[in-house]
Amino acid sequence: MHPPLFREHPDCEQVIQDLVSCHEQNPIAKFLGTCNDAKAALDLCFRKEKNSKRKANMVEANRREEKMNELLYGKNGGPK
């Protein structure tokens, strides 16, 4: 399974179009593995997209944690 294709996936737009086109051109054969290469490419693209989002979220979480610690403990790290 893959996430819904109607959501925005800017890095994977062309790969999505390739899979949708394959499904439209092969309405029966898609069930027999005709579009497996396009699906594998889509899975790889989504995996890369997820990893980049995960890294960005981690950077943001670390920034927020540092800010919270600074507010709670000051710049020295000790209690206020």
Short mmCIF file of the C-alpha atoms (twelve columns), coordinates in Angstrom:
data_MODEL
# 
_entry.id   MODEL 
# 
loop_
_atom_site.group_PDB 
_atom_site.id 
_atom_site.type_symbol 
_atom_site.label_atom_id 
_atom_site.label_alt_id 
_atom_site.label_comp_id 
_atom_site.label_asym_id 
_atom_site.label_seq_id 
_atom_site.Cartn_x 
_atom_site.Cartn_y 
_atom_site.Cartn_z 
_atom_site.pdbx_PDB_model_num 
ATOM 1  C CA . MET A 1  0.000  0.000  0.000   1 
ATOM 2  C CA . HIS A 2  1.030  3.554  -0.517  1 
ATOM 3  C CA . PRO A 3  -0.271 6.803  0.955   1 
ATOM 4  C CA . PRO A 4  -3.085 8.578  -0.885  1 
ATOM 5  C CA . LEU A 5  -1.855 9.953  -4.191  1 
ATOM 6  C CA . PHE A 6  -4.143 12.982 -4.139  1 
ATOM 7  C CA . ARG A 7  -2.075 14.564 -1.350  1 
ATOM 8  C CA . GLU A 8  0.821  16.789 -2.276  1 
ATOM 9  C CA . HIS A 9  4.052  14.904 -2.990  1 
ATOM 10 C CA . PRO A 10 6.256  17.429 -4.812  1 
ATOM 11 C CA . ASP A 11 9.309  15.173 -5.040  1 
ATOM 12 C CA . CYS A 12 7.339  12.222 -6.411  1 
ATOM 13 C CA . GLU A 13 4.954  13.918 -8.840  1 
ATOM 14 C CA . GLN A 14 6.417  12.341 -11.993 1 
ATOM 15 C CA . VAL A 15 6.613  8.875  -10.433 1 
ATOM 16 C CA . ILE A 16 2.965  9.140  -9.364  1 
ATOM 17 C CA . GLN A 17 1.965  10.133 -12.897 1 
ATOM 18 C CA . ASP A 18 3.880  7.152  -14.288 1 
ATOM 19 C CA . LEU A 19 2.033  4.730  -11.991 1 
ATOM 20 C CA . VAL A 20 -1.375 6.272  -12.672 1 
ATOM 21 C CA . SER A 21 -0.679 6.175  -16.407 1 
ATOM 22 C CA . CYS A 22 0.368  2.521  -16.177 1 
ATOM 23 C CA . HIS A 23 -2.841 1.678  -14.322 1 
ATOM 24 C CA . GLU A 24 -4.944 3.512  -16.919 1 
ATOM 25 C CA . GLN A 25 -3.208 1.818  -19.852 1 
ATOM 26 C CA . ASN A 26 -3.353 -1.661 -18.274 1 
ATOM 27 C CA . PRO A 27 -6.683 -1.988 -16.440 1 
ATOM 28 C CA . ILE A 28 -6.504 -5.786 -16.200 1 
ATOM 29 C CA . ALA A 29 -2.776 -6.475 -16.549 1 
ATOM 30 C CA . LYS A 30 -2.014 -4.170 -13.599 1 
ATOM 31 C CA . PHE A 31 -3.248 -7.015 -11.393 1 
ATOM 32 C CA . LEU A 32 -0.743 -9.372 -13.002 1 
ATOM 33 C CA . GLY A 33 2.323  -7.289 -12.211 1 
ATOM 34 C CA . THR A 34 2.583  -5.073 -15.275 1 
ATOM 35 C CA . CYS A 35 2.984  -1.936 -13.154 1 
ATOM 36 C CA . ASN A 36 5.281  -3.421 -10.498 1 
ATOM 37 C CA . ASP A 37 8.317  -1.431 -11.671 1 
ATOM 38 C CA . ALA A 38 6.391  1.847  -11.449 1 
ATOM 39 C CA . LYS A 39 5.083  0.852  -8.019  1 
ATOM 40 C CA . ALA A 40 8.585  -0.019 -6.800  1 
ATOM 41 C CA . ALA A 41 9.836  3.375  -8.011  1 
ATOM 42 C CA . LEU A 42 6.954  5.060  -6.189  1 
ATOM 43 C CA . ASP A 43 7.728  3.164  -2.974  1 
ATOM 44 C CA . LEU A 44 11.374 4.227  -3.191  1 
ATOM 45 C CA . CYS A 45 10.413 7.854  -3.811  1 
ATOM 46 C CA . PHE A 46 7.985  7.858  -0.878  1 
ATOM 47 C CA . ARG A 47 10.652 6.299  1.346   1 
ATOM 48 C CA . LYS A 48 13.102 9.081  0.431   1 
ATOM 49 C CA . GLU A 49 10.399 11.697 1.002   1 
ATOM 50 C CA . LYS A 50 9.577  10.225 4.411   1 
ATOM 51 C CA . ASN A 51 13.240 10.168 5.442   1 
ATOM 52 C CA . SER A 52 13.715 13.816 4.490   1 
ATOM 53 C CA . LYS A 53 10.573 14.781 6.444   1 
ATOM 54 C CA . ARG A 54 11.773 12.727 9.411   1 
ATOM 55 C CA . LYS A 55 15.126 14.534 9.403   1 
ATOM 56 C CA . ALA A 56 13.438 17.940 9.175   1 
ATOM 57 C CA . ASN A 57 11.099 17.040 12.035  1 
ATOM 58 C CA . MET A 58 14.037 15.912 14.174  1 
ATOM 59 C CA . VAL A 59 15.864 19.195 13.579  1 
ATOM 60 C CA . GLU A 60 12.720 21.127 14.548  1 
ATOM 61 C CA . ALA A 61 12.159 18.963 17.643  1 
ATOM 62 C CA . ASN A 62 15.767 19.525 18.766  1 
ATOM 63 C CA . ARG A 63 15.387 23.271 18.247  1 
ATOM 64 C CA . ARG A 64 12.212 23.325 20.326  1 
ATOM 65 C CA . GLU A 65 13.795 21.218 23.062  1 
ATOM 66 C CA . GLU A 66 16.798 23.555 23.263  1 
ATOM 67 C CA . LYS A 67 14.482 26.551 23.453  1 
ATOM 68 C CA . MET A 68 12.401 24.923 26.214  1 
ATOM 69 C CA . ASN A 69 15.515 23.977 28.193  1 
ATOM 70 C CA . GLU A 70 16.807 27.510 27.842  1 
ATOM 71 C CA . LEU A 71 13.527 28.888 29.146  1 
ATOM 72 C CA . LEU A 72 13.440 26.427 32.043  1 
ATOM 73 C CA . TYR A 73 17.093 26.347 33.060  1 
ATOM 74 C CA . GLY A 74 18.683 29.388 31.484  1 
ATOM 75 C CA . LYS A 75 21.713 29.386 29.233  1 
ATOM 76 C CA . ASN A 76 23.969 27.797 31.872  1 
ATOM 77 C CA . GLY A 77 21.896 24.635 32.133  1 
ATOM 78 C CA . GLY A 78 21.303 25.085 35.884  1 
ATOM 79 C CA . PRO A 79 17.958 25.855 37.589  1 
ATOM 80 C CA . LYS A 80 16.779 29.455 37.608  1 
# 
